[in-house]
Every structure is written in structure tokens, then in C-alpha cells.
């Protein structure tokens, strides 16, 4: 699978960082701006930490836009900017990092992932965020402004 690598990143291939793979610490007060709603009225907030791939984010976005209507405003607050690499199945140890496999974002506890306007009926917005949370690999909860 050929994966397009952006031109404006520092390193084309990076190792998986040890402190980012084990994100079990709670989100305290160091980045309060990330854990609040800024643009919309209803948001989807991560309760647990972990990886979100670009396919998961796109599937959740499609679900929200399908259920709330195309004219509703959706803000995606996370962007997959880290690349995960994977070595081929039969390769031996060593000889550098494998080929790029997918783009991910390391989501910490308390990060707001999606925000939507309340132009749509609030019950529809609530149901769309519930169905979008089933597409993601982290546990989430719905927050209001």
C-alpha cells in the first residue's frame, strides 16, 4: 500500500515513542484549551487516551454529516500528523524502520475530537455523536457548551 507522505514534516519515518504509546495519565491543567468547546455547541470528548487513525476520523465525520445533514457545521479538532511504520512480515530484526503504514494522532484524555453546531435539532446531534463515537477506538462522552 503506497501512502502519501506530506512534504512539510521533519522526519519521513519516526519510531513509536514510548511515552506516547502508554497514555494512561489523566489530563490535568496543562492544556485546558484543548478540553473545552470553542467553535460549536455540542462536542465529543475523549475519556481514555490512545491512537486515532485517519480512517477512524473520516468514518466518524461521515456519520455525523449523514445524520445531521450536509448544511450543518462540523469542526474536527484533531489532525493525524504522526506516521506509524510497519515492517514486512518475514523481515528479520534490525536494518532500520519499516515502511510507513498509517497516519495517527495520539489523543490524550480530555481532548475534544469533534464539535457541531446546534442548528440541527439537539436530539439528532446527540444521536449522531453517539454513532460517531462507535467508530473511534477511544472511549468518549458528549459535552455541551
N, C-alpha and C positions, 0 to 999 in steps of 0.2 A: 504494500500500500504506500503510494507516494504521498507525503504530507508536505504541504506548502509551509516553508519556514519564512517568517517575516524577516525583512531586511534590517529593521531597527532594533534588534536585540543584541545584547553584548556577546553572548555565547550561544552558538547554534545547538550544542548538546551540553546538558548540565547533569550532574549527579543528583540523585534524590537526596535532599538534605535530611539529616537525622532528626533535627528539631522540628521539622515541618511534617514529618510522617506521623509523629506521635503528639497530636494536638489535643490533649485531654484537659489542659488547664482552662479555667473559666475566663471569660472576657471581662476584665476588671475596668478600670477607668482610664487606661492609656489612650484608647481611641474611641471616645464617646460619640464622635460624629458619625462613625460607621454604624452604630447601633440604633440610630434614630431615623425616623421618616423625614425626608427633606422635600421630596417633589410631589408625591401622591398623597392619598388619604388612607389607603389600606396597603399593608406590606406583608411580606413573607420573611420571617427572621429565622436564622439557623439556631437551633438549640444545641446541637452537637457539632463537633468540628470534623473536617475530613476533606476529601477531594471532590470537586465537581468538574466533570468533563464538558467540553463544548457541546457534545451531543445531548447531554442531560439538560443543559441550559436552553438549548434550542427546542427540545421537546416540551419543556415546561412553558416556554414562551408561546409556542404554537397552541398549546392547550388553553392558555389564558386568553389569547386573542380570538380563538374559536368560540369560547364560551361567553366572553364579554362583548364581542362584536368588534369589527375591524376598526371602527372610528374611535375606540377608547384608547387613551394614552397609557402606555406601559413603559416603565423605566427599569432597565436591567442594571443593577448596581455593582455587579461583579463582572470581571473580564478574564478569560483564561489566558494568562500570559506566561506560564511556565510550561516547558515541554518535558514530557516523560519519554524516556528511551527504553527500548526493549531489545535484548539480544536474541538472535535466532535460536531455535530450539536445540539444534545439535552442536552449537558452538562451545568451545572449551572456555575455561576461566581465563581472565586477563585480556590483553590486546584491546584495551580501551572500552569506551562506552558504546553501546549498541546504537542501532538506527532509531530515529525519532518515531514514536508510536502515536501519541495524542497530546493535545493541549489541555492543561488542567489549571484550576485555581485552588489554592489551599484556603478553605473557608474556616475561619475561627468561630467560636461560639459567640453569638450576639450580632453577627454580620447580617445586614438586611440584603436580601438577594433580589427581590422584585418589589416594585411599587406600582400601584394602579390608581387612577382617578376614581372618584365616586360619582362620575357622570352616569355610570350604569347603576342599576338597582343594587343595593348593598348585598342582597341575598345572592345575586348572580356573581358578584365579585368574590364573595366568601366561598361559594362553591367552586369557582374557577381556581382560586388559590389552593383549595384543598386538593383538587385533582392535579394541580401542578406540583404540589409537594410530594405526590406519589411517584413522580418521575425523577425526583432527586435522590441522591444517595445519603443525604444527611437528614436528621430529624428537624422539623421546622414547626413554627407556630405563627399564627396570624396576629398582627398587631395593627392598632388603629392610631391615627394622629391624635 
